[in-house]
C-alpha cells in the first residue's frame, strides 16, 4: 500500500493518534493519508462534545456505536483521525476541537494552515 503522507504537520515522524479505539483510515492508529483516503483523515482530534455534536449534525455521527462495523462510538476526551475538511468546517462554525499536532498528518495543511492548527494544538505527552 502506498501511503504518501507519514510526516506530521511539524515536519517530524507521525505518531499514533489512538489505538484504543483504533483510528485512521487504514486502522493503524495513525492519521496516515494515502491515495485511497479521499476524505483525507489527517487531523488527530481530542474530541469534544461540541465537535461530536457538530459532526453528527453535519451527517457524520461519530458518537453512536455501529457494532456491525466494529465501531464502538466515540466519547469526548478520546482521540480520532477526522477528515481535514470536516475539522475546517467545525473551525469555521466555532466548534473545532483541540489537535494533537505530532499525530496530525502534513496532508492537513492542504485544508488549514499550520498556524491555525498550532492555535488548537495540544501536546501528545500531556495527554498520556
Secondary structure, DSSP 8 states (H G I E B T S, - for coil): --EEE-BBTTSSB---S-BTTB-STTSSSS--EETT-TT---EEEE--HHHHHHHHHTT---SS-BGGGTB----TT-EEEE-HHHHHHHHHHT---EEEGGGSBGGGGGTS-HHHHHHTEE-HHHH-
